[in-house]
């Protein structure tokens, strides 16, 4: 492990030195070029095509829909904008996208367009991501669809763009299984932690799927997704909790956190929580849900919930349509506070790219009415048809399609929509996320604390996992708090109390 770490450090150092010597216009040095000055390529339709390398979770050469999408985008850019662009999809190995992406970047392969789902801050701090602010200011379309929360996040962290509605993760369950449970009414009308527990227990004991589910709840790799259901109920509704004396403490070292982990340990011991949730990936988590091994999962509100719904009905029949469950109610109720300091995921442009201006023109085109037609609706006569001057979406659209780029609240289309963009589960989940929205009080971790912050988060993940699985007794929670403070928690808590307004 030490050898691997050393090699990664050496690779990063070599890459940064090369970047600094080859490109003096990195973000943050006061010499950011205007959009018209970036890049050296001629993207006009009559020139040779400009190749843009793009790495994007789930969008690889093995996915025929992805391949066709970017081929169609190439045609649309040439037809509508006179841009001759060729996309080259960069494939990553199976496993953690964030980890594999960082290995790719640390190895010196830096695509022009990069989708991040974590791990971006350490890359941006090396000057390897482009400040998108001047591009947005001079854009034709993006500046008109960017939302207030996007603007707030871009002001403090201008390297990731993700124009999507505010959408937390929401829990879902099959309707046929929900209706078979005697505890369902109490859960829906009064979703206390106790009523959630009773529902989970009945679901596993009654097994409405003929021997399924094996457990009530699963997640991908850690408890983050489960927290969307239960955090607020335990009073964990912000990253930094205000105590009675007016000072702030980090939520994960609070007594409220200990109470929540005690509840999770109860779910685990009684077989209600997937015993393999620690090793689950996104695809295996979803597969467990579709196959009936898990009764409940969480998914991003909106289109993702519709995709889950479409796949579930395809495999298990129309009676298996999904129902969105409410967040647990207790000290408070909600799907957790929303971080407005920076985008937690999004698209970036490499500061080392020779085609930065072309890459952003792609971003801007996807915000145009024609770009939105492709991005939001899919392929004509495959995902939708135009009849009597109206767009009619079909079942394949609801089961398969999602926007790769932007989803502004209002889609401007040259042709009116006859059918809604979201199905019932997607609409209800998005409405629930909106109804329970609260802003977080977190902040971007200063550079001097980042190494410690990563170590502290790893410490929390280790201890919390051990508490849940019973490898450590929860009587050791204070020992964890002491270790967290010693690892840097004391300093960052002091910083939080000095800076939280």
C-alpha positions as CSV (number, residue, x, y, z in Angstrom):
1,X,0.0,0.0,0.0
2,X,2.9,2.4,0.9
3,X,4.5,1.7,-2.5
4,X,1.2,2.4,-4.3
5,X,0.7,5.7,-2.4
6,X,4.3,6.7,-3.2
7,X,3.8,6.0,-6.9
8,X,0.6,8.1,-6.9
9,X,2.3,11.0,-5.3
10,X,5.2,10.8,-7.8
11,X,2.7,10.6,-10.7
12,X,0.8,13.6,-9.4
13,X,4.0,15.6,-8.9
14,X,5.2,14.9,-12.4
15,X,1.8,15.7,-13.9
16,X,1.5,19.0,-12.0
17,X,5.1,20.1,-13.0
18,X,4.3,19.3,-16.6
19,X,1.0,21.2,-16.4
20,X,2.7,24.3,-14.8
21,X,5.4,24.4,-17.5
22,X,3.1,23.9,-20.4
23,X,0.1,26.1,-19.4
24,X,0.5,29.3,-17.6
25,X,-3.2,30.0,-17.7
26,X,-4.3,27.8,-14.9
27,X,-7.2,29.0,-12.8
28,X,-6.4,31.1,-9.8
29,X,-3.2,32.8,-11.1
30,X,-5.1,35.9,-12.3
31,X,-4.4,35.1,-16.0
32,X,-7.5,33.2,-16.9
33,X,-8.1,33.6,-20.6
34,X,-11.4,34.8,-22.0
35,X,-13.4,32.1,-23.7
36,X,-12.5,33.4,-27.1
37,X,-8.8,33.1,-26.4
38,X,-8.9,29.5,-25.1
39,X,-8.0,26.5,-27.3
40,X,-6.1,26.3,-30.6
41,X,-8.5,24.3,-32.7
42,X,-10.8,25.3,-35.6
43,X,-14.1,23.6,-34.9
44,X,-15.9,24.9,-38.0
45,X,-17.8,22.4,-40.1
46,X,-15.3,22.5,-43.0
47,X,-12.2,21.9,-40.8
48,X,-10.9,18.6,-39.6
49,X,-12.9,17.4,-36.6
50,X,-11.9,18.4,-33.1
51,X,-11.6,15.3,-30.9
52,X,-13.0,15.8,-27.4
53,X,-12.2,13.1,-24.9
54,X,-14.9,12.7,-22.3
55,X,-15.0,10.5,-19.2
56,X,-18.5,10.0,-17.7
57,X,-19.9,7.5,-15.3
58,X,-22.0,4.8,-17.2
59,X,-21.2,6.5,-20.5
60,X,-18.7,4.1,-22.1
61,X,-18.1,2.3,-25.4
62,X,-19.8,-0.8,-24.0
63,X,-23.1,1.2,-23.7
64,X,-24.8,1.3,-27.1
65,X,-27.2,4.1,-26.0
66,X,-24.2,6.2,-24.9
67,X,-22.4,5.6,-28.2
68,X,-25.5,6.6,-30.2
69,X,-26.1,9.6,-28.1
70,X,-22.7,11.1,-28.7
71,X,-22.9,10.2,-32.4
72,X,-26.2,12.0,-32.6
73,X,-24.7,14.9,-30.7
74,X,-21.9,15.2,-33.2
75,X,-24.4,15.4,-36.1
76,X,-26.5,18.0,-34.2
77,X,-23.5,20.2,-33.5
78,X,-22.4,20.1,-37.1
79,X,-25.9,20.8,-38.4
80,X,-27.1,23.4,-35.9
81,X,-23.8,25.1,-34.9
82,X,-21.4,24.3,-37.7
83,X,-19.1,22.6,-35.2
84,X,-17.1,19.6,-36.4
85,X,-16.6,17.6,-33.2
86,X,-15.7,14.0,-32.6
87,X,-16.3,12.6,-29.1
88,X,-14.0,9.9,-27.7
89,X,-15.5,8.1,-24.8
90,X,-12.9,7.1,-22.1
91,X,-13.7,3.8,-20.5
92,X,-13.0,3.1,-16.8
93,X,-12.7,-0.2,-15.0
94,X,-15.7,-1.6,-13.0
95,X,-15.9,-0.5,-9.3
96,X,-15.8,2.9,-7.6
97,X,-16.1,5.6,-10.2
98,X,-14.5,8.3,-8.1
99,X,-11.5,6.1,-7.2
100,X,-11.0,4.8,-10.8
101,X,-11.3,8.3,-12.2
102,X,-8.7,9.7,-9.8
103,X,-6.3,6.8,-10.8
104,X,-6.9,7.8,-14.5
105,X,-6.1,11.5,-13.8
106,X,-3.2,10.7,-11.5
107,X,-1.8,8.5,-14.3
108,X,-1.6,11.5,-16.6
109,X,-4.7,10.8,-18.8
110,X,-6.8,14.0,-18.5
111,X,-9.8,14.1,-20.8
112,X,-11.2,17.4,-22.1
113,X,-14.5,16.9,-20.4
114,X,-14.7,15.2,-17.0
115,X,-17.7,14.1,-15.0
116,X,-17.0,14.0,-11.2
117,X,-18.9,12.3,-8.5
118,X,-16.5,13.2,-5.7
119,X,-12.8,13.5,-5.6
120,X,-12.7,16.7,-7.7
121,X,-11.4,19.1,-5.1
122,X,-7.9,17.6,-4.9
123,X,-7.8,17.8,-8.7
124,X,-9.0,21.4,-8.8
125,X,-6.4,22.4,-6.2
126,X,-3.7,21.3,-8.5
127,X,-4.9,23.8,-11.1
128,X,-6.1,21.0,-13.4
129,X,-9.7,22.2,-13.8
130,X,-10.9,25.3,-15.7
131,X,-12.7,28.2,-14.0
132,X,-16.0,28.2,-15.9
133,X,-17.1,31.6,-14.7
134,X,-15.9,33.7,-17.7
135,X,-17.4,31.1,-20.1
136,X,-20.8,31.2,-18.4
137,X,-20.9,35.0,-18.4
138,X,-20.3,35.0,-22.2
139,X,-22.6,32.0,-22.9
140,X,-25.6,32.2,-25.2
141,X,-27.9,29.8,-23.4
142,X,-26.4,28.6,-20.1
143,X,-26.6,31.9,-18.4
144,X,-30.3,31.9,-19.0
145,X,-31.0,28.4,-17.5
146,X,-28.6,28.4,-14.6
147,X,-30.5,28.2,-11.3
148,X,-30.0,30.2,-8.1
149,X,-28.4,27.2,-6.2
150,X,-26.0,26.7,-9.2
151,X,-25.0,30.3,-9.0
152,X,-24.3,30.1,-5.3
153,X,-22.2,27.0,-5.7
154,X,-20.3,28.4,-8.6
155,X,-19.4,31.6,-6.7
156,X,-17.4,29.6,-4.2
157,X,-16.3,26.7,-6.5
158,X,-16.4,27.5,-10.2
159,X,-15.1,24.3,-11.6
160,X,-18.1,22.0,-11.7
161,X,-21.4,22.7,-13.5
162,X,-24.5,20.6,-12.9
163,X,-27.7,22.3,-13.9
164,X,-30.3,20.1,-12.4
165,X,-33.2,20.6,-10.0
166,X,-32.4,20.4,-6.3
167,X,-33.0,16.7,-5.7
168,X,-32.2,14.7,-2.6
169,X,-32.4,10.9,-2.5
170,X,-35.8,9.5,-1.7
171,X,-36.8,6.0,-0.6
172,X,-39.0,3.8,-2.8
173,X,-40.8,0.5,-2.4
174,X,-42.8,-1.7,-4.7
175,X,-46.6,-0.8,-4.5
176,X,-47.7,-4.5,-4.4
177,X,-45.4,-5.1,-1.4
178,X,-46.4,-1.9,0.3
179,X,-50.1,-2.7,-0.1
180,X,-49.6,-6.2,1.4
181,X,-48.2,-4.8,4.7
182,X,-50.5,-4.0,7.6
183,X,-48.0,-1.5,8.8
184,X,-48.1,0.6,5.6
185,X,-50.9,3.0,6.7
186,X,-49.1,4.0,9.9
187,X,-45.8,4.5,7.9
188,X,-47.4,6.7,5.3
189,X,-49.5,8.7,7.7
190,X,-47.0,9.1,10.6
191,X,-43.5,8.0,9.4
192,X,-41.8,7.9,12.8
193,X,-38.6,5.9,13.3
194,X,-40.6,3.3,15.2
195,X,-43.1,3.0,12.4
196,X,-40.3,2.6,9.8
197,X,-38.9,-0.1,12.0
198,X,-42.2,-1.9,12.2
199,X,-42.6,-1.7,8.4
200,X,-39.1,-3.1,7.8
201,X,-39.7,-5.9,10.3
202,X,-43.1,-6.9,8.7
203,X,-41.6,-6.7,5.2
204,X,-38.9,-9.2,6.1
205,X,-41.1,-11.5,8.2
206,X,-44.1,-11.6,5.8
207,X,-41.9,-11.8,2.6
208,X,-44.6,-10.7,0.1
209,X,-42.5,-11.7,-2.8
210,X,-42.7,-15.5,-2.1
211,X,-39.6,-15.8,0.0
212,X,-38.5,-12.3,-0.7
213,X,-37.2,-9.8,0.4
214,X,-34.2,-11.1,2.2
215,X,-33.8,-7.8,4.0
216,X,-35.7,-4.6,4.1
217,X,-33.1,-2.0,3.2
218,X,-29.8,-1.8,1.2
219,X,-27.4,0.9,0.1
220,X,-24.2,1.3,-1.9
221,X,-21.1,1.0,0.1
222,X,-21.9,3.1,3.2
223,X,-24.8,4.7,5.2
224,X,-24.9,7.9,3.2
225,X,-28.0,6.8,1.3
226,X,-29.8,5.5,4.4
227,X,-29.1,8.9,6.1
228,X,-31.4,10.6,3.7
229,X,-34.3,8.8,5.3
230,X,-33.3,9.0,9.0
231,X,-30.8,11.9,9.7
232,X,-33.4,14.6,10.3
233,X,-35.5,12.4,12.5
234,X,-32.5,12.1,14.8
235,X,-31.9,15.8,14.8
236,X,-29.0,15.6,12.3
237,X,-30.4,18.2,9.9
238,X,-27.2,20.2,9.3
239,X,-23.5,19.4,9.1
240,X,-22.7,21.5,12.1
241,X,-25.2,21.3,15.0
242,X,-25.7,24.3,17.2
243,X,-25.5,23.4,20.9
244,X,-27.3,25.0,23.8
245,X,-24.3,27.2,24.6
246,X,-24.4,28.6,21.1
247,X,-21.3,26.8,19.8
248,X,-21.2,24.4,16.9
249,X,-20.2,20.7,16.9
250,X,-19.7,18.4,13.9
251,X,-22.9,16.3,13.5
252,X,-21.0,13.0,13.2
253,X,-19.5,13.3,16.6
254,X,-22.7,14.3,18.4
255,X,-24.9,12.3,20.7
256,X,-27.6,12.4,18.0
257,X,-25.2,10.5,15.7
258,X,-24.7,7.9,18.4
259,X,-28.5,7.4,18.7
260,X,-28.8,7.0,15.0
261,X,-26.0,4.5,14.8
262,X,-27.6,2.5,17.6
263,X,-30.8,2.3,15.5
264,X,-28.8,1.2,12.5
265,X,-27.1,-1.5,14.6
266,X,-30.5,-2.7,15.6
267,X,-31.6,-3.0,11.9
268,X,-28.4,-4.8,11.1
269,X,-28.6,-7.3,14.1
270,X,-32.2,-8.2,13.2
271,X,-31.4,-8.8,9.5
272,X,-33.4,-5.8,8.3
273,X,-30.3,-4.0,6.8
274,X,-28.5,-5.7,4.0
275,X,-25.5,-7.5,5.7
276,X,-23.5,-6.9,2.5
277,X,-24.3,-3.2,2.2
278,X,-20.6,-2.3,2.8
279,X,-19.5,-4.1,-0.4
280,X,-22.4,-3.1,-2.6
281,X,-21.8,-0.9,-5.6
282,X,-24.5,1.2,-7.4
283,X,-25.3,-1.6,-9.9
284,X,-25.4,-4.4,-7.4
285,X,-27.6,-2.4,-5.1
286,X,-30.1,-1.7,-7.8
287,X,-29.9,-5.3,-9.0
288,X,-30.8,-6.5,-5.5
289,X,-33.8,-4.2,-5.5
290,X,-35.0,-5.4,-8.9
291,X,-34.6,-9.0,-8.0
292,X,-36.5,-8.6,-4.8
293,X,-33.6,-9.2,-2.4
294,X,-34.1,-5.7,-0.9
295,X,-37.4,-4.2,-0.2
296,X,-36.4,-0.5,-0.1
297,X,-33.6,1.6,-1.7
298,X,-33.1,5.3,-2.2
299,X,-32.6,7.0,-5.5
300,X,-32.1,10.5,-6.7
301,X,-35.5,12.3,-6.9
302,X,-36.9,12.9,-10.4
303,X,-35.8,11.0,-13.4
304,X,-33.7,8.3,-11.6
305,X,-36.8,7.3,-9.7
306,X,-38.7,7.0,-13.0
307,X,-35.9,4.8,-14.4
308,X,-36.2,2.6,-11.3
309,X,-39.9,2.4,-11.8
310,X,-39.7,1.5,-15.4
311,X,-37.1,-1.2,-14.8
312,X,-39.0,-2.7,-11.9
313,X,-42.3,-2.9,-13.9
314,X,-40.4,-4.4,-16.9
315,X,-39.1,-7.2,-14.7
316,X,-41.9,-7.7,-12.3
317,X,-45.1,-6.5,-13.9
318,X,-47.1,-3.2,-13.7
319,X,-48.3,-4.0,-10.2
320,X,-44.7,-3.6,-9.0
321,X,-44.8,0.2,-9.7
322,X,-42.9,2.2,-7.2
323,X,-44.2,4.3,-4.4
324,X,-42.2,7.1,-2.9
325,X,-41.9,6.9,0.9
326,X,-41.7,9.9,3.2
327,X,-38.6,10.8,5.3
328,X,-38.7,9.6,8.8
329,X,-40.1,12.0,11.4
330,X,-38.7,12.7,14.8
331,X,-36.8,15.7,16.1
332,X,-37.3,17.1,12.6
333,X,-38.4,15.7,9.2
334,X,-36.7,15.9,5.9
335,X,-34.3,14.3,3.5
336,X,-31.3,16.1,5.0
337,X,-29.9,19.6,4.4
338,X,-28.7,20.5,0.9
339,X,-25.1,21.6,0.5
340,X,-24.9,24.9,-1.3
341,X,-21.1,25.4,-1.0
342,X,-20.2,23.5,-4.2
343,X,-21.7,20.9,-6.6
344,X,-21.3,17.4,-5.2
345,X,-21.1,16.1,-8.8
346,X,-20.9,17.7,-12.2
347,X,-19.1,18.3,-15.4
348,X,-15.7,20.0,-15.6
349,X,-13.3,21.1,-18.3
350,X,-9.6,20.3,-18.0
351,X,-7.4,23.3,-17.8
352,X,-4.9,21.3,-19.8
353,X,-7.2,20.8,-22.7
354,X,-6.3,22.3,-26.1
355,X,-10.0,22.6,-26.9
356,X,-11.5,24.3,-23.8
357,X,-13.6,26.8,-25.9
358,X,-15.0,23.9,-28.0
359,X,-15.8,21.9,-24.9
360,X,-17.8,24.8,-23.5
361,X,-19.6,25.4,-26.8
362,X,-20.8,21.8,-26.4
363,X,-22.0,22.7,-22.8
364,X,-23.8,25.8,-24.2
365,X,-25.4,24.0,-27.1
366,X,-26.9,21.4,-24.7
367,X,-28.7,24.3,-23.0
368,X,-30.2,25.5,-26.3
369,X,-33.7,24.4,-27.3
370,X,-32.3,22.0,-30.0
371,X,-29.7,20.7,-27.6
372,X,-32.4,20.1,-24.9
373,X,-34.5,18.2,-27.4
374,X,-31.8,15.6,-27.7
375,X,-30.6,15.7,-24.1
376,X,-34.0,15.5,-22.5
377,X,-36.1,13.5,-25.0
378,X,-33.8,11.0,-26.6
379,X,-34.0,9.8,-30.2
380,X,-37.0,10.5,-32.4
381,X,-39.2,7.5,-33.3
382,X,-37.4,5.5,-30.6
383,X,-38.1,7.5,-27.4
384,X,-40.7,9.8,-28.7
385,X,-42.8,10.6,-31.8
386,X,-44.2,13.8,-33.2
387,X,-47.9,13.6,-33.9
388,X,-50.2,16.5,-34.8
389,X,-47.5,19.0,-34.0
390,X,-47.0,17.6,-30.5
391,X,-44.3,15.4,-28.9
392,X,-45.5,12.2,-27.4
393,X,-43.1,10.3,-25.2
394,X,-43.3,6.5,-25.1
395,X,-42.7,3.7,-22.6
396,X,-39.1,3.3,-23.7
397,X,-38.4,6.9,-22.8
398,X,-39.6,6.5,-19.3
399,X,-37.8,3.2,-18.8
400,X,-34.4,4.2,-20.4
401,X,-33.8,7.8,-21.0
402,X,-32.1,10.4,-18.8
403,X,-30.4,13.7,-19.6
404,X,-26.6,13.5,-19.8
405,X,-26.2,17.3,-19.4
406,X,-28.7,19.8,-18.2
407,X,-32.2,19.7,-16.7
408,X,-33.5,23.2,-16.1
409,X,-36.9,23.5,-14.4
410,X,-38.5,24.8,-17.7
411,X,-37.6,23.0,-20.9
412,X,-38.0,25.3,-23.9
413,X,-39.0,23.2,-26.9
414,X,-39.8,24.3,-30.4
415,X,-42.5,21.6,-30.4
416,X,-44.9,21.4,-27.5
417,X,-45.0,18.3,-25.3
418,X,-48.1,16.2,-25.1
419,X,-46.9,14.0,-22.3
420,X,-45.0,15.0,-19.2
421,X,-41.2,14.6,-18.9
422,X,-41.6,12.8,-15.6
423,X,-43.8,9.9,-14.6
424,X,-45.8,9.7,-11.4
425,X,-43.0,8.4,-9.1
426,X,-40.4,10.8,-10.5
427,X,-42.8,13.8,-10.1
428,X,-43.8,12.8,-6.6
429,X,-40.2,12.2,-5.5
430,X,-39.1,15.6,-6.9
431,X,-42.1,17.3,-5.1
432,X,-41.2,15.6,-1.8
433,X,-37.6,16.7,-2.2
434,X,-38.8,20.3,-2.7
435,X,-41.3,20.1,0.2
436,X,-38.6,19.1,2.6
437,X,-35.7,21.3,1.3
438,X,-33.4,23.0,3.8
439,X,-30.0,24.6,3.2
440,X,-27.0,23.2,5.0
441,X,-24.5,25.3,7.0
442,X,-21.4,23.5,5.7
443,X,-18.4,25.2,4.0
444,X,-15.7,24.3,1.6
445,X,-12.8,22.8,3.7
446,X,-9.8,25.0,3.5
447,X,-6.7,23.6,1.9
448,X,-4.7,23.4,5.1
449,X,-7.3,21.0,6.6
450,X,-8.0,18.8,3.6
451,X,-5.5,16.0,4.4
452,X,-6.8,15.8,8.0
453,X,-10.4,16.1,6.8
454,X,-10.0,13.0,4.6
455,X,-8.4,11.1,7.4
456,X,-11.2,12.2,9.8
457,X,-13.9,11.1,7.4
458,X,-12.1,7.7,6.9
459,X,-12.0,7.4,10.7
460,X,-15.7,8.0,10.9
461,X,-16.5,5.5,8.1
462,X,-14.4,2.9,9.9
463,X,-15.9,3.4,13.3
464,X,-19.5,3.8,12.1
465,X,-19.3,0.6,10.1
466,X,-17.9,-1.2,13.0
467,X,-20.6,0.2,15.3
468,X,-23.4,-0.9,12.9
469,X,-22.0,-4.4,12.3
470,X,-21.2,-4.9,16.0
471,X,-17.5,-5.2,15.6
472,X,-17.2,-2.4,18.1
473,X,-19.6,-1.7,20.9
474,X,-21.3,1.7,20.9
475,X,-19.9,2.3,24.4
476,X,-16.7,3.1,22.5
477,X,-18.4,6.1,20.8
478,X,-16.6,8.6,23.0
479,X,-13.3,6.9,22.1
480,X,-14.1,7.6,18.4
481,X,-14.9,11.3,19.2
482,X,-11.5,11.6,21.0
483,X,-9.7,10.0,17.9
484,X,-11.6,12.3,15.6
485,X,-10.6,15.4,17.5
486,X,-7.0,14.2,17.7
487,X,-6.9,13.7,13.9
488,X,-7.8,17.3,13.3
489,X,-11.3,17.7,14.6
490,X,-10.4,20.2,17.3
491,X,-8.8,22.6,14.8
492,X,-11.6,22.3,12.2
493,X,-14.3,22.7,14.9
494,X,-12.5,25.9,16.0
495,X,-12.5,27.1,12.4
496,X,-16.2,26.3,12.0
497,X,-17.1,28.3,15.1
498,X,-15.2,31.3,13.8
499,X,-16.7,31.2,10.3
500,X,-20.2,29.9,10.4
501,X,-22.6,32.8,10.2
